[in-house]
Each structure stands twice: as C-alpha cells, then as structure tokens.
Amino acid sequence: MRHDAVASTLAGELQRGGYSVHREHVFRTPDRVRKPDIVAAKGEHGHVLDVQIISGARPLAEGHARKRNYYANNRELLARVCDLLQVPEKKLGGIHGYAVLARCVGS
C-alpha cells in the first residue's frame, strides 16, 4: 500500500510540474513484459520511474542500481518508452529507481 501511495504522490507532483505522466503502462518486449510505475515526459525529455519501499538494512544505492538495470538493459523497452512519450531516444533522461527507505521507529 505504501508503494502505491508514494507512486501516486510522485505522479501527481510530476503532473503539477507540467509533465505528461503514464502510470503502470505495460510494455511487451521480446525479452519480457515490463511495467514501470511511471513514465513521464516534459518537452523532449522522458523518464522511467519505478518506486520501491526498502528496509533500512539495504543500502539505497543498491535498490536504485537494481531497478535501473531492470529497465535500462532492454533496448526494445527504451524504444517503446520513447514512442509512447514521443521523445527522441537520446533525450530519454534516465531510468530511475526511486528507493524509499522505510524504517519502523521504536515506541
């Protein structure tokens, strides 16, 4: 549930910032199906964003790298994202795995 709330908030903020936002768009590629939480574009710049909630036991950089690699190593996916967003592939600003650190605060 927290994941959905974070993704929804992020998508809303992007829209308020003038981005065109697509939520959970399914991309079918020869490699496999990918469904990033958000693909967004503003002008000629596009972004793929995927939210994850992780515990404090794992480094945020590790979560970011895992999500980035999950999407960035699929050329067919990147081409389809660019088609959807109507941005040139060289202007795809990045694959972003937004890792949100979730810790329980002691009572």
C-alpha positions, 0 to 999 in steps of 0.5 A: 500500500505504501508503494502505491501511495508514494507512486501516486504522490510522485505522479501527481507532483510530476503532473503539477510540474507540467509533465505528461505522466503514464502510470503502470503502462505495460510494455511487451518486449521480446525479452519480457513484459515490463511495467514501470510505475511511471513514465513521464515526459516534459518537452523532449525529455522522458523518464522511467520511474519505478518506486520501491519501499526498502528496509533500512538494512539495504543500502539505497544505492543498491535498490536504485542500481537494481531497478535501473538495470531492470529497465535500462538493459532492454533496448526494445523497452527504451524504444517503446518508452520513447514512442509512447512519450514521443521523445527522441531516444537520446533525450530519454533522461534516465531510468530511475529507481526511486528507493524509499527507505522505510524504517519502523521507529521504536515506541 
